[in-house]
Amino acid sequence: MMSCTSLTIATSALVGVILAPNPRLATLPLGLTYGCMMLMMIPASLFMRHYGRRAGFTLGGYAGMLAGATSAVGIYSSSFLLFCIGSTIFGVASGLGQYYRFAAAEIVDESYKSRAISWVLLGGLVAAFIGPNGASLTRDLIPDALFSASYALVALFSFGIILTQLFIRIPTPSIDESLGHKRPLRKILTGPTFLVAALCAMAAYGTMNLLMTVTPLAMHDRNMDFGATVFVIQWHIVGMFAPSFFTGSLIDRFGVLKIMFAGALILVTCAGVALSGQLYSHFIVGLVMLGIGWNFLYIGGTTLLTESYLPAEKGAVQGVNEFLVFSTTTLTAFSSGYLHHKFGWETLNQFAIPVVCFTACIILLFGWSRYRNQQVQASKLSGY
């Protein structure tokens, strides 16, 4: 699934430039992917709650096959509309695929949750090489239809997802998950743990997606070839997922909030690198740091989210969280092409700094609040 995603990230805006009637619409197909993904979040979570993770992941594989085939035909026939339809269908596949990390957290002991989430996201490290390189190798396979064969590759990868489901066993929802005690959803969603977890995931994905989506356009404007763009996107994705080797262990050792705060600081530094110059090296270093900051903040936010709900509440809470996260992602995907066209690469990086700084302040306040509560509880116990 991540290989399909990295392939589309590396190529979608470039295909949009070729097919779209207006260059401002270049990132519209990617925006449609994220928009459909956003709309799928709650239905996908509830579907898996009733029918199980395996059924949901298989359905996502079929959606990916249809999306890849539709996009490939759209490019071959020079139809921007058909390419947009294929991109929208891919949003269904991506929406269902977002729950792999939750599935991993649910089948391990409590103490292993953060590491399980990290190891699942490590799949993105392999995808960082498979997706963009697959796009590069298949780019010119079909004459006069750049990247058409690349999207046929998306269909092939998605078929692999379906085959994979035949060899794994994920437990079906338990009685406690289906019929257990539930608190009012409003009470959970207004609790500080959920709010901080959701806000940090939104900031991580929104900032990362805004800058990542326009990177191919920014490099294209500076006359850098597609091979250079593939290399930068590839190493950005390495930055996103390679830290997963140790992010879970760091969370276990130092605490989830410290790792989330570190992620926010890295994102600010990434924007600083981008503003310091426009050379090829600036793009590589900045995009790698963008990936690392996203990893710390996003895995930390997901780990914190699992502390906010009971087993019977997870379907609704996870769905709302994913809806909020990918609402932000959709907004940045839809607007990134226009914002880059109007304001430029440097200004977009300037936009990111106050957003991430605000997130860092929220993490500090929540951490201080938790510390004070622990002190109060400790004093009550000692007084008793």
N, C-alpha and C positions, 0 to 999 in steps of 0.2 A: 504494500500500500504506500509506504514512504518512497519507494522508487518511482512509482507513478506520480506522486506529489512533487518530488524533486525534478522530474522531467518536465512537468507542466510549469513549474516555477521558472525554470531556465529558458523555456521556449514560448510561453503563452503571450507575453507582451510583444515579442518579436513577430510572432504570427499575426498578432493584432495589428501591428504596424503595416504589415503586408496587405491584410484583408480589409481592415476598417476603412470606411469612407472618410474618416477624420482622425488624425493622429491622436487627438485627445481621447479617443475611444480605445486606444491600444490595450489598456488594462481592464476594459470592460469584461472580457471573457473570464479573467481571473476573479474579478469582482462577483460575477454570476456564480462561480464555483463556491466562493465563500458565502455568498448570500443563500444559496441552496443548502450549504452545509449548516449554516445558522438555523434555518427553518427545520432542518432534520434533527437537531439536537434533542429536543424533548420527545418527539415521536420515536426516535431511535432508542432512547433510554427506556421508554415505557414498553416498546416492542420487545426489547431484550429482557425486561423484567418479567414479561409474561411467557416468552417463548425461548429464552435462553440466549447466551452470548453467541453460541455456535451458529444458530439460525440467523442472527443479525449479521455476523461476519460473512456468512455465505451469500446473503442477499446483497451485501456490499460488493462482493466479487462480481456478481452478475451485473450490477449497476456499472461497475468499472469497465467491464467488457463492452457494454452498450455505449458508454461514454467515449471510450477509445475509438471504437468503430465509427461512431457518428462524427467525431472530430476529424478523423482521418479523411472521411468522405467529404466533409466540409472544406478542408484545405485543398483536396484534389479538385473539387469543383469550383474553387475560389468563392465559396459562399461564407461570408462573415456570419450570417444568421445561423447557418447550420453548425459552424464552429462554436458559436455562443450556446446553441442547444446542447451540443456535446459537453461543453464546459459546465453547463448547469447540471446535467446528469451526473457528471463526475462529483459534483457537490454532494449528491446522495451517497455515493460510495465513500467519500471522505468523511461524511457525517457519521456513518456507521463505523468506520475505521477508527474514529477518535476514542472508542471505548476499549481498545486493547489494553491500555495502561490500567484502567480500572479493573478489567478482568484479571490482570496479573496480581493486583493488590488484594483481590478477594480470595485468591486460592493459596495464599501464604499466611504464615503466622504474623501476628501484629507487629512484632519486632523487625520483620523483614519487608514491610510494605514499601518504604522509601527506596530500598535497593531493588525490589521487584519492578517498581515503576521505572527506575533508571535503566534496568537491563532490557526492558521492553523497548524503551526509547533508543537503546543502542542499535536497534535495527536501522535507524536513520543514518548511522555511520556507514554501513554497507550501501545504503541507498544513495549516499552522497556521491559515490563513485558509479553505481549502476545507472541511475537516472540521467544525470547530465552527459555521461559518456555514451550512454545508449542514444541520447538525442544527437550527439555529435556524429556518431558512427552511421546513423540512419537518416541524417538530415537530407542528403542528396540522393537517396536510393530511388526515389520516384522523380523523374525529370519534370521540371516546371511545377513542382508541388513540394516546396521546402517544408520539411518536418511532417509531411503526411505519413510517412512510414514510422516516424517517431511515435505518433499517436496510435498506430496499429500495435506498437510495442506496449502501450498502456493496456490495450485489450489482452495481450498475451500475459502480461504480469498479473492482471486481474483474474485470468483463468487459473494462474498458479495459486492465487488466494483460495479459490474454490477447492482446488485439489488438496491444499494444506488442511482444510477443515475436515477432510475425510480421515486424517491421521491423528487428530487431537481429541481429547475429551475434557470439556469444561463442565463442571457440575451445573445442573439445572437449578433454578431458584429454590431455596429452601422454604419450609413452612414459615420460619421466622421472618424471612425476607418478604414473603407474600402476605402473611396475616398478622405479623407482629405489631407491637405498639408503635403508634405514630403520633408525633406532636403536630400541632398546627404548622403548616408550611410557612406561614408568615413569621412565626416565632423563630424558625430556623434561619430564614433568609435575612432577618433583621439582627441576628446575633453577630457579635464582633468577629468570631472565628470565620464564619462564612463570608462576611463582607470583606475582610482583609484578604482571604484566600482568592475570592473572585476578582477583587480589584487588582491584585498583583498579577494574576494570570492574564487579565485584560490588558494591563500595561505592558507586560512582557510580550504578548502576541501582537498587540497593536503596534508597538514601537518596532518590533522586529519585522513585521509584515510590511509596514509602510516603507522602511528603508530597503528591505530586500527586494520588494516588487519593482521599485524604480531603479535598482542598481543596473540591470541590463540596459535601460534607457539612458542612464547617466554615462555609462561606459561607451555606449553607441554614439552619444553626442561628442565624446572626446576621441572619436575615431579609433576605438579599440575593437579588435576583431572578435568574432563569436567564440573562437578558441580561448581568448583571454577571459571573456565573460563566463564561459563554462568553468574555467579553472577557479575563478573567484567564487561563483555560486557553490561549486563543489567544496571548497575549503570553508565556506560559510556553513554549509550543512555539517561538515566535520566538526566545526566549532559548536554547532548546536547539539550534537549527539555524542562526540567522543568523551566529554566530561562525565557522561553517564556511567563510565567505568568506576568512577569514585564519588559522584554526587551523593548517592544514597549513603555511603559510608561517612562522608563529610557531615551530612544531616544527622546521622546517628551520633557522631562524635561532638559536634559543636552546637547542634540544635537547628531546627528548621528556620527560625527567624534570622539567625546570623547568616545563613547561606543565602536566604532571600535578599537580605540587605547587601551582601557582597555582589549578588547579581545585578541589583540596581546601580551600584557604583560602577560596575563594568560597562553597563549600557551607557552611562554618562561619558565614560572614557572613550567608548566607541565613537560617539558623536564628536568628541574632541579631536580624535584622529581624522575623521572625515573632514572637519573644518580646517585642519592644519595643512591640507594640500590635496591636489587632484591627480597625483601620479598613480600608476598601476599598483605600486606598493601600498599606497594609502587605502585603496579599495580592498586589497587582500587583508591587511592588518585590521582595518575597521570592520569588515564583514566577519572575520573570525571572532573578534571580540563581541560583535553583535550576537553571534551564535552562542558563545559561552555565557554571556549575561542572560540571554533567554533561557538557557538550560537551568541555571541556578534558580532563577525567579519562577520559572514555570513548574519545574519538578517540586520545588519548595511549596508553591501554591497548591499543587495537586495533593501533596502529602498533608498539608494543613487542612485542606478541604475534607479529607477522610476523617478528621477529628470532629466534624460538625454534624454528623448524622448517625442515626441508628440503622440497623440492617434494613428494616422495612421502609425507611425514608430515602434510601440511596437512589432509587430510580428517579424520583422527582427532583431531588437536590442536585444530583449529577447533571440531569437534563437542563435545569435552570442555569447552573454554572456554565455548561458548555454553550448554551444559548447566549449568555452574556459575553463570554469570551469571543465567540465567533460573530457576534454582532459587531464588536469592535474590529475584528479582523476584516469583516465584510466592508465596513465603512472605510477602512484604510485602503482596501483593495480597489473599491470603486473610485475613491477620490485621488489615489496616488498618481495616476496618469495625468489628471487635470492639474493637481498641485505641482507636479514636477514641471509640466509645461508652463505653468503660470509663474511659479516662484523659483524653481531650480533646486538642484541637489543640496547646496549649502543651507538654504532656508529650511528645507525639510529636516535636516539634522538639528538646526536651531530649535525647531518646533518640539523635537523629542526631549530636549534637556529638561525643561520645567515639568513635563509630565512624569519623567522618571524620578526627578528630585522629590516631587510630591509623594510618589509611591514610597520612596525611601523614608520620608517623614512619617507616613502612616505605619510602616513596619516598626519604626522606633517607638511610636506612641503605643502600639499594640503590645510590643515587648515590655515596655515599662508598666503598662496596665497589668499584664500577666505577672510580672515580678511583684508588684504591689499586692495583688491578690494572693500570691503564694506566701508573702510575708504575713499578711493578715491571717491566713489559714494556719500558718505555723505558730503565730502568737496565740491563737485561740486554742490550739492543741496543747501548747505548753502551759497555758493558763489553766486548762482543764486538768 
